[in-house]
Amino acid sequence: MKRDAYLVSKYNVPGPRYTSYPTVPYWDRDSFSVSGWKESLTQGLRFRESGKRPSISLYIHLPFCESMCTFCGCTKRITKNHLVEKPYIQALLKELTMYAEIIGHKPLIQQLHLGGGTPTFFSAENLEDLLIGIFKIADMAEEVEFSFEGHPNNTTREHLKMFNRNGFKRVCYGVQDYNETVQKAINRIQPFENVERATIDARATGFTSVGHDIIFGLPFQTQDDVINTVNKTIELMPDRIAFYSYAHVPWIKGNGQRGYSEEHLPSPKQKRLQYEIGKKILLQAGYVEIGMDHFALKTDDLYSAQQNGNIHRNFMGYTSSKTDVMIGLGVSAIGDSWYGFAQNVKTLKEYYDCLRNNNLPVMRGHILNDEDLVIRQHILNLMCNFETSWNVESMQISEIGDILLKLSEMQLDGLIEISENKLKVTESGKPYVRNVCLPFDLRLQRKKPETKLFSMTV
């Protein structure tokens, strides 16, 4: 325990979560252009020599929620007016049509994820209209990975039946914590019975992968609360569990996270203990640690993907496969062509105005240079497989000596192993994988932030 406390105090520093590289604050917005983004899409979607048709991931952001969860860092619009549903769906379909015109042929959708916000804010009927509209514009691949984020309180059997008949096999429910005091603090009131019902209904309607998101480090949360939440989660045995660290960033997320102060949060030491005890219970129950903050049963395809080396990480989290590009639709959604990123505007007014004027609703982005592409692959290797190497020319960078020097303390602490042209994160180093990535992040190293940009790494 003393060693754990020492490591937490030493390595608990602000750092990115590395769902991308470069991270959003270090995107080169000055040189970015929408025309450059379109060119990068063309580059990402070029036909392979085999003649195989390139595939696309589609992320759709549905921002509406009836109430604000104060732990949430996503772009959302709080409203009880459900008349907003149909106009937003029409806007999404217009945006997809614009992308189809850029691509020059019908996009082939292999992955589709609906996030939010609260996707199940929308009625099952309207969501089905959205899906029917999508596949008038695009084609569906033979093997697909379709998923959505469900709120246990309002995901109905009608939702689940509709999604399943449209090819969806995976759902992820936001659970967070079962303690009433914690739920009131984060304004997410949902009893265990609602989560149980939603989980059972998903399996009964044909979903083969049910995930639960739970969080440690929340305001007023104790170690006993985490133990109780993890144990109750195990009662339902979801196929995947995301066991996230709460990111307290009120300077970025606005008033939502100012409903409580840092004094109401567990200390870094307490937070680390919450994670370690939760992880121990999950491993004993048969879950396998997948990447950072994720666990899966051996029967889930995320486990198979990790074993086969096919696991991928992007703005949607960990996925069991990688498509050629990811297109983001809706307010704040981010697209990824591998060679470039583009993020949409964050307000509904701006979004609708852009589409009304037949403009892609892109507000910022980044086109990766040659160095970015190499660093991106190193960080992706570390986040997905806990190791990386530079034994081939395409993975070599001139700064590797400086990077390894900055990692020497982590090597002495037994968190990483460095051999000739290879770095591997040890079992005890896995909780600190974000710290291992930091020296590789050359954009951050060259320009340290003057103000706090990121949540703490531990």
C-alpha positions in Angstrom: 0.0 0.0 0.0 2.9 2.4 0.8 4.3 1.7 -2.7 0.9 2.4 -4.3 0.6 5.7 -2.4 4.1 6.6 -3.5 3.4 5.9 -7.1 0.1 7.8 -7.1 1.7 10.9 -5.5 4.5 10.7 -8.1 2.6 10.1 -11.3 -0.8 11.8 -10.6 -0.3 14.7 -13.1 -2.6 16.3 -15.7 -2.6 14.3 -18.9 -4.7 13.5 -22.0 -6.8 10.3 -22.3 -5.4 9.7 -25.7 -8.5 9.0 -27.7 -6.5 10.7 -30.4 -3.1 12.0 -31.3 -2.5 14.8 -31.6 -4.9 15.6 -28.7 -7.6 18.2 -29.4 -5.8 21.1 -27.6 -2.8 20.6 -29.9 -4.5 20.5 -33.2 -3.0 22.9 -35.7 -6.1 24.9 -36.4 -4.3 27.7 -38.3 -3.3 25.4 -41.1 -6.5 23.3 -41.1 -9.1 23.8 -43.8 -12.3 22.0 -44.7 -10.8 21.3 -48.2 -7.8 19.7 -46.5 -10.2 17.5 -44.4 -12.0 16.4 -47.6 -8.7 15.5 -49.2 -7.7 13.4 -46.2 -11.0 11.6 -46.4 -10.2 10.7 -50.0 -6.8 9.5 -48.9 -8.3 7.4 -46.1 -10.9 5.9 -48.4 -8.8 5.0 -51.4 -9.5 1.6 -52.8 -7.0 -1.0 -51.8 -5.0 -3.0 -54.4 -7.2 -6.0 -53.6 -10.1 -4.0 -54.9 -11.8 -4.3 -51.5 -14.3 -1.6 -51.0 -13.3 0.8 -48.1 -15.4 0.7 -45.0 -16.6 3.5 -42.7 -17.5 3.9 -39.1 -20.3 6.3 -38.4 -20.6 8.1 -35.1 -23.8 10.0 -34.6 -24.1 12.5 -31.7 -27.6 12.9 -30.3 -27.2 15.7 -27.8 -30.6 16.0 -26.1 -31.2 15.1 -22.5 -34.2 15.7 -20.2 -31.9 16.5 -17.3 -28.2 17.3 -16.8 -25.9 14.7 -15.2 -23.2 16.8 -13.5 -20.4 14.3 -14.1 -20.9 14.5 -17.8 -18.3 16.2 -20.1 -20.2 15.6 -23.4 -22.0 18.2 -25.5 -25.6 18.2 -24.6 -28.8 20.2 -24.8 -31.2 20.0 -21.8 -34.9 20.0 -22.9 -38.1 18.1 -22.3 -39.4 19.3 -25.7 -39.4 16.2 -28.0 -40.4 18.2 -31.0 -36.7 18.8 -31.5 -36.2 15.2 -32.6 -37.4 15.2 -36.3 -35.6 18.4 -37.3 -32.4 17.1 -35.9 -32.8 13.8 -37.7 -33.3 15.6 -41.0 -30.2 17.7 -40.4 -28.1 14.5 -39.7 -29.3 12.9 -43.0 -28.4 16.1 -44.9 -24.9 16.0 -43.4 -24.5 12.4 -44.4 -25.7 13.2 -47.9 -23.0 15.8 -48.1 -20.3 13.3 -47.1 -21.6 10.8 -49.7 -21.2 13.5 -52.3 -17.6 14.1 -51.2 -16.8 10.4 -51.2 -18.3 10.1 -54.7 -20.1 6.8 -54.1 -22.4 5.2 -51.5 -20.5 4.9 -48.2 -20.2 1.3 -46.9 -21.1 1.4 -43.2 -19.4 -1.3 -41.1 -19.6 0.4 -37.7 -22.4 2.6 -36.4 -22.6 4.1 -32.9 -25.2 6.4 -31.5 -23.9 8.5 -28.6 -25.0 11.5 -26.7 -26.5 13.2 -24.9 -29.2 10.5 -24.5 -29.9 8.6 -27.7 -33.0 7.0 -26.1 -34.4 10.6 -25.5 -35.6 10.0 -29.1 -38.6 7.8 -29.7 -38.1 4.3 -31.2 -40.1 5.4 -34.3 -38.0 8.5 -34.9 -34.7 6.6 -34.4 -35.9 4.0 -36.9 -36.6 6.8 -39.4 -33.0 7.9 -38.9 -31.7 4.4 -39.6 -33.8 3.9 -42.6 -32.7 7.3 -43.9 -29.0 6.4 -43.4 -29.3 3.3 -45.5 -30.9 5.0 -48.3 -27.8 7.2 -48.5 -25.3 4.5 -47.6 -24.9 0.7 -47.9 -24.6 -1.7 -45.0 -21.6 -4.0 -44.9 -22.1 -7.8 -44.6 -20.6 -7.9 -41.1 -21.5 -4.9 -39.0 -20.8 -3.7 -35.5 -23.8 -1.4 -34.5 -24.2 -0.1 -31.0 -25.9 2.6 -29.0 -25.7 4.3 -25.6 -28.8 3.6 -23.5 -30.2 5.3 -20.4 -31.5 2.6 -18.1 -34.4 4.8 -17.1 -35.8 5.4 -20.6 -34.6 2.6 -22.8 -37.8 0.7 -23.6 -38.4 -2.7 -25.1 -39.6 -0.9 -28.2 -36.2 0.8 -28.5 -34.4 -2.5 -28.1 -36.6 -4.4 -30.6 -36.3 -1.6 -33.2 -32.5 -1.4 -32.8 -32.1 -5.2 -33.0 -34.2 -5.6 -36.2 -31.9 -2.9 -37.7 -28.7 -4.8 -37.1 -27.7 -3.6 -33.6 -26.2 -6.3 -31.3 -24.5 -4.1 -28.7 -25.8 -1.6 -26.1 -24.0 0.2 -23.3 -25.8 1.5 -20.3 -24.6 4.4 -18.2 -24.7 3.2 -14.5 -22.0 5.2 -12.7 -22.8 4.4 -9.1 -25.7 2.9 -7.0 -25.3 5.0 -3.9 -28.2 7.5 -3.6 -26.0 10.2 -2.1 -23.6 10.0 -5.1 -26.5 9.8 -7.5 -28.0 13.0 -6.1 -24.7 14.8 -6.4 -24.3 13.8 -10.0 -28.0 14.2 -10.7 -28.3 10.7 -12.1 -31.1 9.0 -10.1 -31.6 5.4 -11.3 -32.3 2.4 -9.1 -30.7 -1.0 -9.6 -34.1 -2.3 -10.7 -34.0 -0.1 -13.8 -30.6 -1.2 -14.9 -31.6 -4.9 -14.3 -34.7 -4.5 -16.4 -32.8 -2.8 -19.2 -30.1 -5.4 -19.2 -32.6 -8.4 -19.2 -34.7 -6.8 -21.9 -31.6 -6.2 -24.1 -30.6 -9.9 -23.9 -34.2 -11.0 -24.4 -34.5 -9.0 -27.6 -31.3 -10.4 -29.2 -28.4 -8.2 -28.0 -25.2 -10.3 -27.7 -23.1 -7.7 -26.0 -24.4 -5.6 -23.1 -22.0 -3.1 -21.5 -22.2 -1.1 -18.3 -20.3 2.1 -17.6 -19.3 2.7 -13.9 -17.2 5.5 -12.5 -14.8 5.8 -9.6 -13.7 9.0 -8.0 -17.1 10.6 -8.0 -18.2 13.2 -5.4 -19.1 11.7 -2.0 -18.1 8.2 -3.3 -16.4 5.9 -0.8 -14.6 2.6 -1.3 -17.6 0.8 0.0 -19.8 2.5 -2.6 -17.4 1.2 -5.3 -17.4 -2.3 -3.9 -21.2 -2.3 -3.8 -21.6 -0.9 -7.3 -19.1 -3.4 -8.8 -20.7 -6.3 -6.9 -24.2 -5.3 -8.1 -22.9 -5.0 -11.6 -21.5 -8.5 -11.4 -24.9 -9.8 -10.5 -26.0 -8.9 -14.0 -22.7 -10.0 -15.6 -22.6 -7.5 -18.5 -20.3 -8.6 -21.3 -18.3 -5.4 -21.1 -17.6 -3.0 -18.3 -16.0 0.4 -18.7 -14.6 1.3 -15.2 -13.8 5.0 -15.7 -12.0 7.6 -13.6 -14.1 10.6 -13.0 -12.6 13.6 -14.8 -13.1 16.8 -12.7 -12.5 19.6 -15.1 -15.0 22.4 -14.1 -12.8 25.0 -15.8 -13.6 23.3 -19.1 -17.1 21.9 -18.6 -18.7 24.9 -17.0 -21.3 25.1 -14.3 -22.3 21.5 -14.3 -19.2 20.3 -12.4 -19.4 23.3 -10.0 -22.3 21.8 -8.1 -19.7 20.3 -5.7 -16.1 21.2 -4.9 -12.9 19.2 -4.8 -13.3 18.7 -1.1 -16.2 16.4 -1.9 -14.0 14.2 -4.1 -12.0 11.2 -2.9 -8.3 12.0 -2.5 -5.9 10.7 -5.2 -4.9 7.9 -2.8 -8.5 7.0 -2.1 -9.4 7.2 -5.8 -6.6 4.8 -6.6 -7.7 2.4 -3.9 -11.3 2.5 -5.4 -9.9 1.5 -8.7 -7.7 -1.3 -7.4 -10.4 -2.9 -5.3 -12.9 -2.6 -8.1 -10.4 -4.1 -10.6 -9.7 -7.0 -8.2 -13.3 -7.9 -7.8 -13.8 -7.8 -11.6 -10.8 -10.0 -12.3 -12.0 -12.5 -9.7 -15.4 -12.6 -11.4 -13.8 -13.6 -14.7 -13.4 -10.3 -16.5 -10.2 -9.5 -18.4 -8.6 -6.1 -18.4 -8.8 -4.6 -21.9 -6.7 -1.6 -22.6 -7.3 1.3 -20.2 -10.4 1.3 -17.9 -12.1 -1.5 -19.8 -12.9 -5.1 -18.9 -14.6 -7.8 -20.9 -15.7 -11.4 -20.5 -13.8 -13.9 -22.6 -17.0 -14.6 -24.6 -17.1 -10.9 -25.8 -15.5 -10.0 -29.1 -13.5 -7.2 -27.5 -11.5 -9.9 -25.7 -11.0 -11.8 -28.9 -9.9 -8.6 -30.6 -7.3 -8.0 -27.9 -6.0 -11.5 -28.2 -5.7 -11.3 -32.0 -4.1 -7.8 -31.9 -7.1 -6.2 -33.7 -8.3 -4.0 -30.9 -8.6 -0.3 -31.9 -9.1 2.9 -29.9 -10.8 6.1 -31.2 -13.2 8.8 -30.0 -15.8 6.1 -29.4 -13.4 4.2 -27.0 -12.2 0.7 -27.7 -13.6 -1.2 -30.7 -13.0 -4.8 -31.9 -12.1 -3.7 -35.4 -10.8 -0.7 -37.4 -12.4 0.8 -40.4 -10.7 3.0 -43.0 -12.3 6.2 -41.7 -14.8 7.4 -39.1 -17.3 10.1 -40.0 -18.9 12.1 -37.2 -22.4 13.5 -37.6 -24.2 16.0 -35.4 -23.1 18.7 -33.0 -19.6 18.4 -31.6 -19.0 15.0 -33.4 -15.5 14.3 -34.5 -14.4 12.6 -37.7 -11.2 10.7 -38.2 -9.7 9.8 -41.7 -6.5 8.6 -40.0 -4.7 11.4 -41.9 -6.9 14.1 -40.4 -9.5 15.0 -37.7 -12.5 17.3 -38.0 -14.9 18.4 -35.2 -18.3 19.9 -35.8 -19.7 23.0 -34.3 -21.1 22.7 -30.8 -24.4 24.6 -30.9 -27.6 23.6 -32.6 -27.9 27.1 -34.2 -24.5 26.9 -35.8 -25.1 23.4 -36.9 -28.4 24.1 -38.6 -27.0 27.4 -40.1 -24.1 25.6 -41.7 -26.3 22.9 -43.2 -28.9 25.4 -44.4 -26.1 27.1 -46.3 -24.9 23.7 -47.7 -21.6 23.8 -45.7 -20.1 21.0 -43.7 -20.6 22.1 -40.0 -16.9 21.7 -39.2 -15.4 24.2 -36.7 -11.8 22.9 -36.3 -9.5 20.1 -37.1 -6.0 18.9 -37.8 -4.2 17.3 -40.7 -1.5 14.9 -39.5 2.1 15.3 -40.7 4.5 12.4 -41.1 5.8 12.7 -37.5 2.2 12.8 -36.2 1.3 9.6 -37.9 4.3 7.7 -36.4 3.6 9.1 -32.9 -0.1 8.3 -33.3 0.7 4.6 -33.9 3.1 4.4 -30.9 0.4 5.9 -28.6 -2.3 3.6 -30.1 0.0 0.6 -29.5 0.5 1.5 -25.9 -3.2 2.3 -25.2 -4.4 -0.9 -26.9 -1.7 -3.5 -26.4 0.5 -2.0 -23.6 3.6 -2.1 -25.7 5.2 -0.6 -28.8 8.4 -1.0 -30.8 10.5 0.9 -33.3 12.4 -1.9 -34.9 11.2 -1.0 -38.4 12.0 2.2 -40.2 8.4 3.3 -40.5 8.1 3.4 -36.6 11.4 5.2 -35.9 11.6 8.8 -34.6 14.8 10.8 -34.0 13.6 11.8 -30.5 13.4 8.2 -29.2 16.5 8.7 -27.0 15.0 11.7 -25.3 11.7 9.8 -24.9 13.3 6.8 -23.2 15.3 9.1 -20.9 12.1 10.7 -19.7 10.7 7.3 -19.1 13.7 6.1 -17.0 12.0 6.8 -13.7 9.1 4.6 -14.7 11.5 1.9 -15.7 13.2 2.1 -12.3 9.8 2.0 -10.6 9.0 -1.3 -12.5 6.2 0.2 -14.5 7.7 -0.4 -17.9 10.3 -2.7 -19.4 12.6 -1.5 -22.2 14.6 -3.8 -24.4 16.3 -3.2 -27.7 13.8 -1.3 -29.9 10.8 -2.2 -27.7 8.9 -0.9 -24.7 6.4 -2.9 -22.7 4.1 -1.8 -19.9 4.2 -4.1 -16.9 1.2 -5.3 -15.0 1.8 -2.8 -12.2 2.3 -0.1 -14.9 -1.0 -0.5 -16.6 -2.8 2.0 -14.4 -0.2 4.5 -15.5 -0.3 3.9 -19.3 -1.4 7.6 -19.9 1.9 8.6 -18.1 3.8 6.3 -20.4 2.3 8.0 -23.4 3.2 11.5 -22.2 6.9 11.5 -23.3 5.8 10.2 -26.8 3.5 13.2 -27.1 6.0 15.4 -28.8 3.5 18.2 -29.4 2.8 18.4 -25.7 6.5 18.1 -24.8 7.4 20.9 -27.1 4.7 23.2 -25.8 3.7 22.6 -22.2 0.3 24.0 -21.5 0.4 27.3 -19.5 -3.0 26.5 -18.0 -4.5 23.3 -16.9 -6.0 21.5 -19.9 -6.5 17.9 -18.8 -7.8 15.8 -16.0 -5.4 14.0 -13.7 -3.9 10.7 -15.0 -4.6 8.7 -11.9 
